[in-house]
């Protein structure tokens, strides 16, 4: 259910121009439907403190995944290095 007041606050907050654009941004960021629903509820309730907390937690989670993948790439790079070194 859209509330006109919430829609106006939302547009001012993020300068996207529409609720749908915010939802698309959350999808593009990899948010689950449940997470998007929770985030939008906090936006509708004008609960910016909890909203920012959720977004920061999700960002931290994504960054942790990036760091894990970097470590995996480093392991593969080291293995390739060792194989090439032993080949010579």
PDB file of N, CA, C and O in Angstrom:
ATOM      1  N   UNK A   1       0.842  -1.188   0.000  1.00  0.00           N
ATOM      2  CA  UNK A   1       0.000   0.000   0.000  1.00  0.00           C
ATOM      3  C   UNK A   1       0.880   1.242   0.000  1.00  0.00           C
ATOM      4  O   UNK A   1       1.701   1.428   0.899  1.00  0.00           O
ATOM      5  N   UNK A   2       0.710   2.086  -1.003  1.00  0.00           N
ATOM      6  CA  UNK A   2       1.495   3.312  -1.098  1.00  0.00           C
ATOM      7  C   UNK A   2       0.806   4.430  -0.345  1.00  0.00           C
ATOM      8  O   UNK A   2      -0.403   4.634  -0.455  1.00  0.00           O
ATOM      9  N   UNK A   3       1.597   5.139   0.415  1.00  0.00           N
ATOM     10  CA  UNK A   3       1.084   6.328   1.084  1.00  0.00           C
ATOM     11  C   UNK A   3       1.756   7.513   0.424  1.00  0.00           C
ATOM     12  O   UNK A   3       2.978   7.535   0.278  1.00  0.00           O
ATOM     13  N   UNK A   4       0.975   8.492   0.026  1.00  0.00           N
ATOM     14  CA  UNK A   4       1.500   9.652  -0.691  1.00  0.00           C
ATOM     15  C   UNK A   4       2.576  10.364   0.122  1.00  0.00           C
ATOM     16  O   UNK A   4       3.596  10.769  -0.436  1.00  0.00           O
ATOM     17  N   UNK A   5       2.371  10.523   1.416  1.00  0.00           N
ATOM     18  CA  UNK A   5       3.373  11.186   2.254  1.00  0.00           C
ATOM     19  C   UNK A   5       4.684  10.427   2.282  1.00  0.00           C
ATOM     20  O   UNK A   5       5.758  11.024   2.211  1.00  0.00           O
ATOM     21  N   UNK A   6       4.595   9.117   2.385  1.00  0.00           N
ATOM     22  CA  UNK A   6       5.804   8.283   2.394  1.00  0.00           C
ATOM     23  C   UNK A   6       6.507   8.371   1.052  1.00  0.00           C
ATOM     24  O   UNK A   6       7.736   8.415   0.994  1.00  0.00           O
ATOM     25  N   UNK A   7       5.736   8.396  -0.028  1.00  0.00           N
ATOM     26  CA  UNK A   7       6.311   8.509  -1.366  1.00  0.00           C
ATOM     27  C   UNK A   7       7.084   9.814  -1.507  1.00  0.00           C
ATOM     28  O   UNK A   7       8.179   9.828  -2.069  1.00  0.00           O
ATOM     29  N   UNK A   8       6.532  10.896  -1.007  1.00  0.00           N
ATOM     30  CA  UNK A   8       7.205  12.192  -1.102  1.00  0.00           C
ATOM     31  C   UNK A   8       8.481  12.197  -0.274  1.00  0.00           C
ATOM     32  O   UNK A   8       9.504  12.699  -0.739  1.00  0.00           O
ATOM     33  N   UNK A   9       8.452  11.650   0.945  1.00  0.00           N
ATOM     34  CA  UNK A   9       9.651  11.575   1.785  1.00  0.00           C
ATOM     35  C   UNK A   9      10.722  10.751   1.102  1.00  0.00           C
ATOM     36  O   UNK A   9      11.902  11.101   1.108  1.00  0.00           O
ATOM     37  N   UNK A  10      10.289   9.654   0.518  1.00  0.00           N
ATOM     38  CA  UNK A  10      11.212   8.754  -0.149  1.00  0.00           C
ATOM     39  C   UNK A  10      11.902   9.460  -1.308  1.00  0.00           C
ATOM     40  O   UNK A  10      13.119   9.355  -1.461  1.00  0.00           O
ATOM     41  N   UNK A  11      11.147  10.168  -2.111  1.00  0.00           N
ATOM     42  CA  UNK A  11      11.720  10.875  -3.251  1.00  0.00           C
ATOM     43  C   UNK A  11      12.720  11.930  -2.793  1.00  0.00           C
ATOM     44  O   UNK A  11      13.779  12.082  -3.401  1.00  0.00           O
ATOM     45  N   UNK A  12      12.402  12.647  -1.746  1.00  0.00           N
ATOM     46  CA  UNK A  12      13.322  13.659  -1.235  1.00  0.00           C
ATOM     47  C   UNK A  12      14.576  13.012  -0.663  1.00  0.00           C
ATOM     48  O   UNK A  12      15.677  13.545  -0.805  1.00  0.00           O
ATOM     49  N   UNK A  13      14.408  11.867  -0.020  1.00  0.00           N
ATOM     50  CA  UNK A  13      15.529  11.205   0.636  1.00  0.00           C
ATOM     51  C   UNK A  13      16.574  10.740  -0.351  1.00  0.00           C
ATOM     52  O   UNK A  13      17.759  11.010  -0.158  1.00  0.00           O
ATOM     53  N   UNK A  14      16.181  10.065  -1.380  1.00  0.00           N
ATOM     54  CA  UNK A  14      17.155   9.421  -2.253  1.00  0.00           C
ATOM     55  C   UNK A  14      17.255  10.035  -3.642  1.00  0.00           C
ATOM     56  O   UNK A  14      18.107   9.620  -4.427  1.00  0.00           O
ATOM     57  N   UNK A  15      16.433  10.985  -3.962  1.00  0.00           N
ATOM     58  CA  UNK A  15      16.473  11.662  -5.255  1.00  0.00           C
ATOM     59  C   UNK A  15      16.386  10.710  -6.440  1.00  0.00           C
ATOM     60  O   UNK A  15      16.990  10.968  -7.481  1.00  0.00           O
ATOM     61  N   UNK A  16      15.653   9.626  -6.302  1.00  0.00           N
ATOM     62  CA  UNK A  16      15.470   8.710  -7.413  1.00  0.00           C
ATOM     63  C   UNK A  16      14.225   9.043  -8.220  1.00  0.00           C
ATOM     64  O   UNK A  16      14.148   8.711  -9.403  1.00  0.00           O
ATOM     65  N   UNK A  17      13.282   9.674  -7.617  1.00  0.00           N
ATOM     66  CA  UNK A  17      12.091  10.066  -8.337  1.00  0.00           C
ATOM     67  C   UNK A  17      10.934   9.093  -8.245  1.00  0.00           C
ATOM     68  O   UNK A  17       9.797   9.462  -8.539  1.00  0.00           O
ATOM     69  N   UNK A  18      11.196   7.854  -7.842  1.00  0.00           N
ATOM     70  CA  UNK A  18      10.073   6.924  -7.711  1.00  0.00           C
ATOM     71  C   UNK A  18      10.421   5.790  -6.766  1.00  0.00           C
ATOM     72  O   UNK A  18      11.583   5.428  -6.579  1.00  0.00           O
ATOM     73  N   UNK A  19       9.394   5.261  -6.196  1.00  0.00           N
ATOM     74  CA  UNK A  19       9.529   4.105  -5.306  1.00  0.00           C
ATOM     75  C   UNK A  19      10.078   2.907  -6.077  1.00  0.00           C
ATOM     76  O   UNK A  19      10.895   2.142  -5.563  1.00  0.00           O
ATOM     77  N   UNK A  20       9.620   2.759  -7.312  1.00  0.00           N
ATOM     78  CA  UNK A  20      10.059   1.650  -8.149  1.00  0.00           C
ATOM     79  C   UNK A  20      11.564   1.713  -8.415  1.00  0.00           C
ATOM     80  O   UNK A  20      12.221   0.674  -8.476  1.00  0.00           O
ATOM     81  N   UNK A  21      12.114   2.906  -8.573  1.00  0.00           N
ATOM     82  CA  UNK A  21      13.553   3.054  -8.803  1.00  0.00           C
ATOM     83  C   UNK A  21      14.346   2.605  -7.584  1.00  0.00           C
ATOM     84  O   UNK A  21      15.409   2.001  -7.724  1.00  0.00           O
ATOM     85  N   UNK A  22      13.842   2.891  -6.401  1.00  0.00           N
ATOM     86  CA  UNK A  22      14.511   2.460  -5.174  1.00  0.00           C
ATOM     87  C   UNK A  22      14.467   0.944  -5.081  1.00  0.00           C
ATOM     88  O   UNK A  22      15.467   0.312  -4.744  1.00  0.00           O
ATOM     89  N   UNK A  23      13.319   0.362  -5.375  1.00  0.00           N
ATOM     90  CA  UNK A  23      13.182  -1.091  -5.333  1.00  0.00           C
ATOM     91  C   UNK A  23      14.131  -1.737  -6.345  1.00  0.00           C
ATOM     92  O   UNK A  23      14.763  -2.750  -6.044  1.00  0.00           O
ATOM     93  N   UNK A  24      14.230  -1.159  -7.532  1.00  0.00           N
ATOM     94  CA  UNK A  24      15.147  -1.703  -8.539  1.00  0.00           C
ATOM     95  C   UNK A  24      16.589  -1.610  -8.066  1.00  0.00           C
ATOM     96  O   UNK A  24      17.376  -2.529  -8.294  1.00  0.00           O
ATOM     97  N   UNK A  25      16.943  -0.514  -7.413  1.00  0.00           N
ATOM     98  CA  UNK A  25      18.295  -0.361  -6.883  1.00  0.00           C
ATOM     99  C   UNK A  25      18.595  -1.431  -5.852  1.00  0.00           C
ATOM    100  O   UNK A  25      19.688  -1.996  -5.841  1.00  0.00           O
ATOM    101  N   UNK A  26      17.636  -1.715  -4.988  1.00  0.00           N
ATOM    102  CA  UNK A  26      17.816  -2.764  -3.978  1.00  0.00           C
ATOM    103  C   UNK A  26      17.968  -4.134  -4.638  1.00  0.00           C
ATOM    104  O   UNK A  26      18.787  -4.944  -4.203  1.00  0.00           O
ATOM    105  N   UNK A  27      17.182  -4.398  -5.687  1.00  0.00           N
ATOM    106  CA  UNK A  27      17.318  -5.662  -6.426  1.00  0.00           C
ATOM    107  C   UNK A  27      18.706  -5.760  -7.040  1.00  0.00           C
ATOM    108  O   UNK A  27      19.369  -6.793  -6.943  1.00  0.00           O
ATOM    109  N   UNK A  28      19.139  -4.668  -7.676  1.00  0.00           N
ATOM    110  CA  UNK A  28      20.451  -4.642  -8.324  1.00  0.00           C
ATOM    111  C   UNK A  28      21.576  -4.859  -7.316  1.00  0.00           C
ATOM    112  O   UNK A  28      22.626  -5.402  -7.658  1.00  0.00           O
ATOM    113  N   UNK A  29      21.354  -4.437  -6.085  1.00  0.00           N
ATOM    114  CA  UNK A  29      22.346  -4.610  -5.021  1.00  0.00           C
ATOM    115  C   UNK A  29      22.321  -6.029  -4.457  1.00  0.00           C
ATOM    116  O   UNK A  29      23.158  -6.377  -3.624  1.00  0.00           O
ATOM    117  N   UNK A  30      21.374  -6.848  -4.902  1.00  0.00           N
ATOM    118  CA  UNK A  30      21.314  -8.233  -4.467  1.00  0.00           C
ATOM    119  C   UNK A  30      20.485  -8.479  -3.220  1.00  0.00           C
ATOM    120  O   UNK A  30      20.579  -9.543  -2.610  1.00  0.00           O
ATOM    121  N   UNK A  31      19.683  -7.511  -2.842  1.00  0.00           N
ATOM    122  CA  UNK A  31      18.835  -7.685  -1.662  1.00  0.00           C
ATOM    123  C   UNK A  31      17.776  -8.750  -1.916  1.00  0.00           C
ATOM    124  O   UNK A  31      17.245  -8.866  -3.021  1.00  0.00           O
ATOM    125  N   UNK A  32      17.482  -9.516  -0.893  1.00  0.00           N
ATOM    126  CA  UNK A  32      16.411 -10.507  -0.982  1.00  0.00           C
ATOM    127  C   UNK A  32      15.063  -9.777  -0.924  1.00  0.00           C
ATOM    128  O   UNK A  32      14.991  -8.636  -0.468  1.00  0.00           O
ATOM    129  N   UNK A  33      13.999 -10.440  -1.388  1.00  0.00           N
ATOM    130  CA  UNK A  33      12.675  -9.816  -1.278  1.00  0.00           C
ATOM    131  C   UNK A  33      12.317  -9.452   0.164  1.00  0.00           C
ATOM    132  O   UNK A  33      11.707  -8.414   0.418  1.00  0.00           O
ATOM    133  N   UNK A  34      12.703 -10.316   1.102  1.00  0.00           N
ATOM    134  CA  UNK A  34      12.409 -10.037   2.510  1.00  0.00           C
ATOM    135  C   UNK A  34      13.151  -8.787   2.983  1.00  0.00           C
ATOM    136  O   UNK A  34      12.596  -7.953   3.698  1.00  0.00           O
ATOM    137  N   UNK A  35      14.415  -8.673   2.570  1.00  0.00           N
ATOM    138  CA  UNK A  35      15.206  -7.512   2.963  1.00  0.00           C
ATOM    139  C   UNK A  35      14.632  -6.235   2.345  1.00  0.00           C
ATOM    140  O   UNK A  35      14.567  -5.193   2.998  1.00  0.00           O
ATOM    141  N   UNK A  36      14.218  -6.329   1.083  1.00  0.00           N
ATOM    142  CA  UNK A  36      13.635  -5.158   0.420  1.00  0.00           C
ATOM    143  C   UNK A  36      12.358  -4.720   1.124  1.00  0.00           C
ATOM    144  O   UNK A  36      12.116  -3.526   1.302  1.00  0.00           O
ATOM    145  N   UNK A  37      11.553  -5.683   1.518  1.00  0.00           N
ATOM    146  CA  UNK A  37      10.310  -5.368   2.220  1.00  0.00           C
ATOM    147  C   UNK A  37      10.614  -4.661   3.538  1.00  0.00           C
ATOM    148  O   UNK A  37       9.954  -3.684   3.892  1.00  0.00           O
ATOM    149  N   UNK A  38      11.601  -5.151   4.252  1.00  0.00           N
ATOM    150  CA  UNK A  38      11.989  -4.557   5.528  1.00  0.00           C
ATOM    151  C   UNK A  38      12.526  -3.137   5.324  1.00  0.00           C
ATOM    152  O   UNK A  38      12.168  -2.221   6.064  1.00  0.00           O
ATOM    153  N   UNK A  39      13.372  -2.963   4.333  1.00  0.00           N
ATOM    154  CA  UNK A  39      13.941  -1.640   4.042  1.00  0.00           C
ATOM    155  C   UNK A  39      12.848  -0.659   3.662  1.00  0.00           C
ATOM    156  O   UNK A  39      12.825   0.471   4.151  1.00  0.00           O
ATOM    157  N   UNK A  40      11.947  -1.082   2.795  1.00  0.00           N
ATOM    158  CA  UNK A  40      10.875  -0.186   2.369  1.00  0.00           C
ATOM    159  C   UNK A  40       9.958   0.161   3.542  1.00  0.00           C
ATOM    160  O   UNK A  40       9.446   1.278   3.617  1.00  0.00           O
ATOM    161  N   UNK A  41       9.751  -0.778   4.447  1.00  0.00           N
ATOM    162  CA  UNK A  41       8.928  -0.496   5.626  1.00  0.00           C
ATOM    163  C   UNK A  41       9.594   0.584   6.480  1.00  0.00           C
ATOM    164  O   UNK A  41       8.920   1.486   6.978  1.00  0.00           O
ATOM    165  N   UNK A  42      10.905   0.494   6.648  1.00  0.00           N
ATOM    166  CA  UNK A  42      11.608   1.523   7.423  1.00  0.00           C
ATOM    167  C   UNK A  42      11.554   2.873   6.722  1.00  0.00           C
ATOM    168  O   UNK A  42      11.452   3.911   7.376  1.00  0.00           O
ATOM    169  N   UNK A  43      11.623   2.863   5.394  1.00  0.00           N
ATOM    170  CA  UNK A  43      11.475   4.120   4.657  1.00  0.00           C
ATOM    171  C   UNK A  43      10.091   4.701   4.862  1.00  0.00           C
ATOM    172  O   UNK A  43       9.939   5.894   5.122  1.00  0.00           O
ATOM    173  N   UNK A  44       9.078   3.848   4.744  1.00  0.00           N
ATOM    174  CA  UNK A  44       7.701   4.316   4.916  1.00  0.00           C
ATOM    175  C   UNK A  44       7.459   4.861   6.319  1.00  0.00           C
ATOM    176  O   UNK A  44       6.692   5.806   6.505  1.00  0.00           O
ATOM    177  N   UNK A  45       8.112   4.261   7.295  1.00  0.00           N
ATOM    178  CA  UNK A  45       7.943   4.692   8.684  1.00  0.00           C
ATOM    179  C   UNK A  45       8.866   5.850   9.045  1.00  0.00           C
ATOM    180  O   UNK A  45       8.833   6.358  10.166  1.00  0.00           O
ATOM    181  N   UNK A  46       9.686   6.259   8.084  1.00  0.00           N
ATOM    182  CA  UNK A  46      10.643   7.346   8.297  1.00  0.00           C
ATOM    183  C   UNK A  46      11.627   6.992   9.413  1.00  0.00           C
ATOM    184  O   UNK A  46      12.057   7.864  10.168  1.00  0.00           O
ATOM    185  N   UNK A  47      11.976   5.718   9.511  1.00  0.00           N
ATOM    186  CA  UNK A  47      12.912   5.219  10.520  1.00  0.00           C
ATOM    187  C   UNK A  47      14.302   5.123   9.889  1.00  0.00           C
ATOM    188  O   UNK A  47      14.798   4.034   9.599  1.00  0.00           O
ATOM    189  N   UNK A  48      14.911   6.283   9.688  1.00  0.00           N
ATOM    190  CA  UNK A  48      16.180   6.351   8.974  1.00  0.00           C
ATOM    191  C   UNK A  48      17.330   5.710   9.756  1.00  0.00           C
ATOM    192  O   UNK A  48      18.254   5.164   9.154  1.00  0.00           O
ATOM    193  N   UNK A  49      17.284   5.770  11.061  1.00  0.00           N
ATOM    194  CA  UNK A  49      18.343   5.165  11.862  1.00  0.00           C
ATOM    195  C   UNK A  49      18.433   3.668  11.629  1.00  0.00           C
ATOM    196  O   UNK A  49      19.515   3.140  11.372  1.00  0.00           O
ATOM    197  N   UNK A  50      17.312   2.989  11.716  1.00  0.00           N
ATOM    198  CA  UNK A  50      17.285   1.536  11.503  1.00  0.00           C
ATOM    199  C   UNK A  50      17.547   1.198  10.038  1.00  0.00           C
ATOM    200  O   UNK A  50      18.198   0.199   9.735  1.00  0.00           O
ATOM    201  N   UNK A  51      17.042   2.027   9.137  1.00  0.00           N
ATOM    202  CA  UNK A  51      17.270   1.813   7.709  1.00  0.00           C
ATOM    203  C   UNK A  51      18.763   1.857   7.394  1.00  0.00           C
ATOM    204  O   UNK A  51      19.286   0.958   6.735  1.00  0.00           O
ATOM    205  N   UNK A  52      19.438   2.882   7.856  1.00  0.00           N
ATOM    206  CA  UNK A  52      20.872   3.009   7.599  1.00  0.00           C
ATOM    207  C   UNK A  52      21.651   1.867   8.238  1.00  0.00           C
ATOM    208  O   UNK A  52      22.631   1.388   7.668  1.00  0.00           O
ATOM    209  N   UNK A  53      21.229   1.436   9.401  1.00  0.00           N
ATOM    210  CA  UNK A  53      21.868   0.305  10.074  1.00  0.00           C
ATOM    211  C   UNK A  53      21.763  -0.960   9.215  1.00  0.00           C
ATOM    212  O   UNK A  53      22.746  -1.684   9.051  1.00  0.00           O
ATOM    213  N   UNK A  54      20.581  -1.222   8.674  1.00  0.00           N
ATOM    214  CA  UNK A  54      20.376  -2.387   7.814  1.00  0.00           C
ATOM    215  C   UNK A  54      21.228  -2.311   6.550  1.00  0.00           C
ATOM    216  O   UNK A  54      21.854  -3.294   6.151  1.00  0.00           O
ATOM    217  N   UNK A  55      21.244  -1.139   5.929  1.00  0.00           N
ATOM    218  CA  UNK A  55      22.031  -0.976   4.709  1.00  0.00           C
ATOM    219  C   UNK A  55      23.527  -1.140   4.975  1.00  0.00           C
ATOM    220  O   UNK A  55      24.235  -1.748   4.173  1.00  0.00           O
ATOM    221  N   UNK A  56      24.005  -0.606   6.087  1.00  0.00           N
ATOM    222  CA  UNK A  56      25.418  -0.762   6.444  1.00  0.00           C
ATOM    223  C   UNK A  56      25.765  -2.215   6.730  1.00  0.00           C
ATOM    224  O   UNK A  56      26.839  -2.683   6.353  1.00  0.00           O
ATOM    225  N   UNK A  57      24.867  -2.929   7.392  1.00  0.00           N
ATOM    226  CA  UNK A  57      25.104  -4.346   7.674  1.00  0.00           C
ATOM    227  C   UNK A  57      25.173  -5.144   6.379  1.00  0.00           C
ATOM    228  O   UNK A  57      26.028  -6.017   6.228  1.00  0.00           O
ATOM    229  N   UNK A  58      24.280  -4.849   5.452  1.00  0.00           N
ATOM    230  CA  UNK A  58      24.280  -5.569   4.184  1.00  0.00           C
ATOM    231  C   UNK A  58      25.541  -5.238   3.385  1.00  0.00           C
ATOM    232  O   UNK A  58      26.141  -6.120   2.771  1.00  0.00           O
ATOM    233  N   UNK A  59      25.938  -3.971   3.395  1.00  0.00           N
ATOM    234  CA  UNK A  59      27.162  -3.562   2.707  1.00  0.00           C
ATOM    235  C   UNK A  59      28.358  -4.299   3.285  1.00  0.00           C
ATOM    236  O   UNK A  59      29.218  -4.780   2.548  1.00  0.00           O
ATOM    237  N   UNK A  60      28.406  -4.383   4.596  1.00  0.00           N
ATOM    238  CA  UNK A  60      29.493  -5.086   5.266  1.00  0.00           C
ATOM    239  C   UNK A  60      29.525  -6.559   4.865  1.00  0.00           C
ATOM    240  O   UNK A  60      30.592  -7.135   4.654  1.00  0.00           O
ATOM    241  N   UNK A  61      28.363  -7.145   4.766  1.00  0.00           N
ATOM    242  CA  UNK A  61      28.254  -8.549   4.348  1.00  0.00           C
ATOM    243  C   UNK A  61      28.784  -8.717   2.923  1.00  0.00           C
ATOM    244  O   UNK A  61      29.551  -9.639   2.648  1.00  0.00           O
ATOM    245  N   UNK A  62      28.379  -7.835   2.029  1.00  0.00           N
ATOM    246  CA  UNK A  62      28.859  -7.901   0.649  1.00  0.00           C
ATOM    247  C   UNK A  62      30.370  -7.721   0.582  1.00  0.00           C
ATOM    248  O   UNK A  62      31.053  -8.424  -0.163  1.00  0.00           O
ATOM    249  N   UNK A  63      30.884  -6.786   1.354  1.00  0.00           N
ATOM    250  CA  UNK A  63      32.320  -6.535   1.361  1.00  0.00           C
ATOM    251  C   UNK A  63      33.076  -7.746   1.906  1.00  0.00           C
ATOM    252  O   UNK A  63      34.157  -8.074   1.416  1.00  0.00           O
ATOM    253  N   UNK A  64      32.520  -8.404   2.903  1.00  0.00           N
ATOM    254  CA  UNK A  64      33.120  -9.624   3.424  1.00  0.00           C
ATOM    255  C   UNK A  64      33.215 -10.695   2.348  1.00  0.00           C
ATOM    256  O   UNK A  64      34.207 -11.420   2.267  1.00  0.00           O
ATOM    257  N   UNK A  65      32.176 -10.792   1.524  1.00  0.00           N
ATOM    258  CA  UNK A  65      32.181 -11.746   0.415  1.00  0.00           C
ATOM    259  C   UNK A  65      33.270 -11.394  -0.591  1.00  0.00           C
ATOM    260  O   UNK A  65      33.964 -12.276  -1.095  1.00  0.00           O
ATOM    261  N   UNK A  66      33.415 -10.117  -0.878  1.00  0.00           N
ATOM    262  CA  UNK A  66      34.476  -9.679  -1.793  1.00  0.00           C
ATOM    263  C   UNK A  66      35.839 -10.075  -1.251  1.00  0.00           C
ATOM    264  O   UNK A  66      36.679 -10.583  -1.993  1.00  0.00           O
ATOM    265  N   UNK A  67      36.062  -9.848   0.033  1.00  0.00           N
ATOM    266  CA  UNK A  67      37.353 -10.192   0.633  1.00  0.00           C
ATOM    267  C   UNK A  67      37.602 -11.703   0.592  1.00  0.00           C
ATOM    268  O   UNK A  67      38.726 -12.140   0.347  1.00  0.00           O
ATOM    269  N   UNK A  68      36.567 -12.492   0.829  1.00  0.00           N
ATOM    270  CA  UNK A  68      36.709 -13.950   0.736  1.00  0.00           C
ATOM    271  C   UNK A  68      37.111 -14.360  -0.670  1.00  0.00           C
ATOM    272  O   UNK A  68      37.992 -15.201  -0.849  1.00  0.00           O
ATOM    273  N   UNK A  69      36.474 -13.775  -1.656  1.00  0.00           N
ATOM    274  CA  UNK A  69      36.788 -14.090  -3.048  1.00  0.00           C
ATOM    275  C   UNK A  69      38.206 -13.653  -3.405  1.00  0.00           C
ATOM    276  O   UNK A  69      38.902 -14.348  -4.145  1.00  0.00           O
ATOM    277  N   UNK A  70      38.636 -12.506  -2.883  1.00  0.00           N
ATOM    278  CA  UNK A  70      40.010 -12.055  -3.125  1.00  0.00           C
ATOM    279  C   UNK A  70      41.017 -13.061  -2.574  1.00  0.00           C
ATOM    280  O   UNK A  70      42.025 -13.354  -3.216  1.00  0.00           O
ATOM    281  N   UNK A  71      40.741 -13.583  -1.392  1.00  0.00           N
ATOM    282  CA  UNK A  71      41.631 -14.587  -0.805  1.00  0.00           C
ATOM    283  C   UNK A  71      41.670 -15.840  -1.678  1.00  0.00           C
ATOM    284  O   UNK A  71      42.730 -16.433  -1.875  1.00  0.00           O
ATOM    285  N   UNK A  72      40.507 -16.239  -2.201  1.00  0.00           N
ATOM    286  CA  UNK A  72      40.458 -17.412  -3.071  1.00  0.00           C
ATOM    287  C   UNK A  72      41.260 -17.180  -4.350  1.00  0.00           C
ATOM    288  O   UNK A  72      41.965 -18.074  -4.819  1.00  0.00           O
ATOM    289  N   UNK A  73      41.150 -15.994  -4.902  1.00  0.00           N
ATOM    290  CA  UNK A  73      41.922 -15.650  -6.099  1.00  0.00           C
ATOM    291  C   UNK A  73      43.413 -15.670  -5.783  1.00  0.00           C
ATOM    292  O   UNK A  73      44.210 -16.169  -6.577  1.00  0.00           O
ATOM    293  N   UNK A  74      43.794 -15.132  -4.631  1.00  0.00           N
ATOM    294  CA  UNK A  74      45.199 -15.164  -4.217  1.00  0.00           C
ATOM    295  C   UNK A  74      45.711 -16.596  -4.126  1.00  0.00           C
ATOM    296  O   UNK A  74      46.836 -16.881  -4.535  1.00  0.00           O
ATOM    297  N   UNK A  75      44.897 -17.493  -3.595  1.00  0.00           N
ATOM    298  CA  UNK A  75      45.294 -18.901  -3.491  1.00  0.00           C
ATOM    299  C   UNK A  75      45.516 -19.503  -4.877  1.00  0.00           C
ATOM    300  O   UNK A  75      46.496 -20.212  -5.105  1.00  0.00           O
ATOM    301  N   UNK A  76      44.605 -19.217  -5.792  1.00  0.00           N
ATOM    302  CA  UNK A  76      44.769 -19.725  -7.147  1.00  0.00           C
ATOM    303  C   UNK A  76      45.992 -19.129  -7.833  1.00  0.00           C
ATOM    304  O   UNK A  76      46.734 -19.830  -8.521  1.00  0.00           O
ATOM    305  N   UNK A  77      46.194 -17.836  -7.639  1.00  0.00           N
ATOM    306  CA  UNK A  77      47.374 -17.180  -8.218  1.00  0.00           C
ATOM    307  C   UNK A  77      48.655 -17.811  -7.708  1.00  0.00           C
ATOM    308  O   UNK A  77      49.599 -18.024  -8.468  1.00  0.00           O
ATOM    309  N   UNK A  78      48.684 -18.112  -6.411  1.00  0.00           N
ATOM    310  CA  UNK A  78      49.870 -18.739  -5.819  1.00  0.00           C
ATOM    311  C   UNK A  78      50.081 -20.138  -6.398  1.00  0.00           C
ATOM    312  O   UNK A  78      51.212 -20.528  -6.686  1.00  0.00           O
ATOM    313  N   UNK A  79      49.001 -20.885  -6.568  1.00  0.00           N
ATOM    314  CA  UNK A  79      49.109 -22.221  -7.147  1.00  0.00           C
ATOM    315  C   UNK A  79      49.645 -22.147  -8.575  1.00  0.00           C
ATOM    316  O   UNK A  79      50.531 -22.918  -8.945  1.00  0.00           O
ATOM    317  N   UNK A  80      49.119 -21.235  -9.371  1.00  0.00           N
ATOM    318  CA  UNK A  80      49.594 -21.047 -10.746  1.00  0.00           C
ATOM    319  C   UNK A  80      51.072 -20.670 -10.735  1.00  0.00           C
ATOM    320  O   UNK A  80      51.859 -21.192 -11.525  1.00  0.00           O
ATOM    321  N   UNK A  81      51.439 -19.769  -9.844  1.00  0.00           N
ATOM    322  CA  UNK A  81      52.843 -19.364  -9.718  1.00  0.00           C
ATOM    323  C   UNK A  81      53.727 -20.566  -9.414  1.00  0.00           C
ATOM    324  O   UNK A  81      54.769 -20.748 -10.045  1.00  0.00           O
ATOM    325  N   UNK A  82      53.318 -21.385  -8.451  1.00  0.00           N
ATOM    326  CA  UNK A  82      54.104 -22.563  -8.067  1.00  0.00           C
ATOM    327  C   UNK A  82      54.231 -23.556  -9.234  1.00  0.00           C
ATOM    328  O   UNK A  82      55.301 -24.117  -9.471  1.00  0.00           O
ATOM    329  N   UNK A  83      53.135 -23.759  -9.945  1.00  0.00           N
ATOM    330  CA  UNK A  83      53.162 -24.702 -11.068  1.00  0.00           C
ATOM    331  C   UNK A  83      54.103 -24.181 -12.150  1.00  0.00           C
ATOM    332  O   UNK A  83      54.926 -24.934 -12.672  1.00  0.00           O
ATOM    333  N   UNK A  84      53.988 -22.913 -12.484  1.00  0.00           N
ATOM    334  CA  UNK A  84      54.870 -22.338 -13.512  1.00  0.00           C
ATOM    335  C   UNK A  84      56.326 -22.372 -13.088  1.00  0.00           C
ATOM    336  O   UNK A  84      57.208 -22.638 -13.904  1.00  0.00           O
ATOM    337  N   UNK A  85      56.581 -22.104 -11.819  1.00  0.00           N
ATOM    338  CA  UNK A  85      57.944 -22.103 -11.310  1.00  0.00           C
ATOM    339  C   UNK A  85      58.561 -23.509 -11.376  1.00  0.00           C
ATOM    340  O   UNK A  85      59.724 -23.668 -11.746  1.00  0.00           O
ATOM    341  N   UNK A  86      57.776 -24.509 -11.017  1.00  0.00           N
ATOM    342  CA  UNK A  86      58.260 -25.888 -11.054  1.00  0.00           C
ATOM    343  C   UNK A  86      58.401 -26.412 -12.480  1.00  0.00           C
ATOM    344  O   UNK A  86      59.182 -27.329 -12.733  1.00  0.00           O
ATOM    345  N   UNK A  87      57.659 -25.843 -13.392  1.00  0.00           N
ATOM    346  CA  UNK A  87      57.698 -26.266 -14.792  1.00  0.00           C
ATOM    347  C   UNK A  87      58.998 -25.833 -15.459  1.00  0.00           C
ATOM    348  O   UNK A  87      59.503 -26.509 -16.355  1.00  0.00           O
ATOM    349  N   UNK A  88      59.521 -24.720 -15.022  1.00  0.00           N
ATOM    350  CA  UNK A  88      60.718 -24.151 -15.672  1.00  0.00           C
ATOM    351  C   UNK A  88      61.970 -24.854 -15.316  1.00  0.00           C
ATOM    352  O   UNK A  88      63.043 -24.481 -15.789  1.00  0.00           O
TER     353      UNK A  88
END
